[in-house]
Amino acid sequence: MNTSPSNRQLPGRARLDACIIDLDGTLVDTLGDFEAALNHMLASLSRPPVSRVVIEQLVGKGSGHLIRSVLAHVEALRGNPGFVASSALFDEAWQAYQRHYLLINGQHSVVYPGVVEGLQALQGAGLQLACLTNKPGAFARPLLKAKGLDGFFTAVFGGDAFERKKPDPLPLLKTCAALGSEAARTLMVGDSSNDAVAARGAGCPVALVSYGYNHGKPIRAVDADGYLDSLAELAPRLRGGA
């Protein structure tokens, strides 16, 4: 059931030139990678581990936000509510996280069903494709390559590519510029309110997948032009213009 506050629908193929697609929670289920890297990080800091259920609610706003949120969560469990990591602790945590994530990147993650078929169909329809993620570029590009997805994209931009991250619209506008496409003719596909808010701010139509990470909130409560249970549904929906 469509519970979106809007009555919008996806544009038809003739009204689109490009598609910008999120990575974590949209193309690849990376919770296993996050869990492994974060818990190695926490162990190096003599902190208790964090569960995958908690991680799922915290991902999506970049690695810095994730690390700070995880540290605050484990400290709250230790009786320190309202904890804010010092610069020294954050730097130590970031170095440990980066080291461990690069070692395990892609080893505990899987491509979602329908993603390869969906990307092939979008590419076959003549749409330019870009991957735009809040994950650092040094993590994103090797992951796409490891999963055999890198060849679909004209451009790949990580969360450190621009001055601001999603949900700010700037990364979408910069990606549209790199593709040479107008925002109104560029579809954003993601899995969370971050993607939807960024798309609305940039003037891009937006479709959201139902299987990703939306901070523990129902995805169909987020304002979007369409919802997908598989990326393979997208190209036929665009042909139908609905």
Backbone hydrogen bonds, N-H to C=O, Kabsch-Sander energy under -0.5 kcal/mol:
donor,donor_aa,acceptor,acceptor_aa,energy
3,T,1,M,-0.8
13,R,238,L,-1.8
15,R,12,G,-1.9
16,L,13,R,-2.0
17,D,185,R,-3.1
18,A,185,R,-1.6
19,C,128,Q,-2.7
20,I,187,L,-3.0
21,I,130,A,-3.0
22,D,189,V,-2.6
25,G,28,V,-2.5
26,T,23,L,-1.7
27,L,23,L,-2.6
28,V,23,L,-1.9
29,D,110,V,-3.3
30,T,28,V,-1.0
34,F,30,T,-2.4
35,E,31,L,-2.8
36,A,32,G,-2.2
37,A,33,D,-2.7
38,L,34,F,-2.8
39,N,35,E,-2.1
40,H,36,A,-1.8
41,M,37,A,-2.2
42,L,38,L,-2.9
43,A,39,N,-2.1
44,S,40,H,-2.0
45,L,41,M,-1.0
45,L,42,L,-0.5
46,S,43,A,-1.5
47,R,42,L,-3.1
55,I,51,S,-2.1
56,E,52,R,-2.4
57,Q,53,V,-0.8
57,Q,54,V,-0.9
58,L,54,V,-0.6
58,L,55,I,-1.5
59,V,55,I,-1.7
61,K,58,L,-0.5
63,S,134,N,-0.6
66,L,62,G,-2.0
67,I,63,S,-2.7
68,R,64,G,-2.2
69,S,65,H,-2.4
70,V,66,L,-2.5
71,L,67,I,-2.5
72,A,68,R,-2.3
73,H,69,S,-2.1
74,V,70,V,-2.6
75,E,71,L,-2.1
76,A,72,A,-2.0
77,L,73,H,-1.8
78,R,74,V,-1.0
79,G,76,A,-1.5
80,N,75,E,-2.6
83,F,80,N,-1.2
90,F,86,S,-2.8
91,D,87,S,-2.5
92,E,88,A,-2.1
93,A,89,L,-2.7
94,W,90,F,-3.3
95,Q,91,D,-2.3
96,A,92,E,-2.0
97,Y,93,A,-3.0
98,Q,94,W,-2.9
99,R,95,Q,-2.1
100,H,96,A,-2.5
101,Y,97,Y,-3.0
102,L,98,Q,-2.1
103,L,99,R,-1.1
104,I,100,H,-1.7
105,N,101,Y,-1.7
107,Q,104,I,-3.0
108,H,104,I,-0.5
109,S,106,G,-0.8
110,V,29,D,-1.5
112,Y,27,L,-2.0
115,V,112,Y,-1.7
118,G,114,G,-2.2
119,L,115,V,-2.8
120,Q,116,V,-2.5
121,A,117,E,-2.1
122,L,118,G,-2.3
123,Q,119,L,-2.6
124,G,120,Q,-2.6
125,A,121,A,-1.3
126,G,123,Q,-1.6
127,L,122,L,-1.8
128,Q,17,D,-2.0
130,A,19,C,-2.2
131,C,155,A,-2.3
132,L,21,I,-1.8
132,L,130,A,-0.5
133,T,157,F,-2.4
139,F,136,P,-1.7
140,A,136,P,-2.5
141,R,137,G,-2.2
143,L,139,F,-1.5
144,L,140,A,-2.5
145,K,141,R,-2.1
146,A,142,P,-2.8
147,K,143,L,-1.9
148,G,145,K,-1.4
149,L,144,L,-2.9
150,D,144,L,-1.0
152,F,149,L,-1.6
153,F,150,D,-1.4
154,T,129,L,-3.0
155,A,129,L,-0.8
157,F,131,C,-2.8
159,G,135,K,-1.8
161,A,158,G,-1.7
168,D,165,K,-2.1
172,L,169,P,-0.6
173,L,169,P,-2.2
174,K,170,L,-2.7
175,T,171,P,-2.0
176,C,172,L,-2.7
177,A,173,L,-2.0
178,A,174,K,-2.0
179,L,175,T,-1.9
180,G,176,C,-1.3
181,S,176,C,-2.3
185,R,182,E,-1.3
186,T,183,A,-1.9
187,L,18,A,-2.2
188,M,205,P,-2.8
189,V,20,I,-2.9
190,G,207,A,-2.1
196,A,192,S,-1.7
197,V,193,S,-3.1
198,A,194,N,-2.0
199,A,195,D,-2.3
200,R,196,A,-2.7
201,G,197,V,-2.3
202,A,198,A,-1.8
203,G,199,A,-1.5
204,C,199,A,-2.5
207,A,188,M,-2.7
208,L,226,G,-2.3
209,V,190,G,-2.8
210,S,228,L,-2.6
214,N,212,G,-0.6
215,H,56,E,-0.6
217,K,214,N,-2.3
221,A,218,P,-1.3
222,V,219,I,-1.8
225,D,206,V,-2.6
226,G,206,V,-0.7
228,L,208,L,-2.4
233,E,230,S,-1.6
234,L,231,L,-1.4
235,A,231,L,-0.5
237,R,233,E,-1.7
238,L,234,L,-2.5
239,R,235,A,-2.1
240,G,236,P,-1.7
241,G,237,R,-1.0
242,A,237,R,-1.9
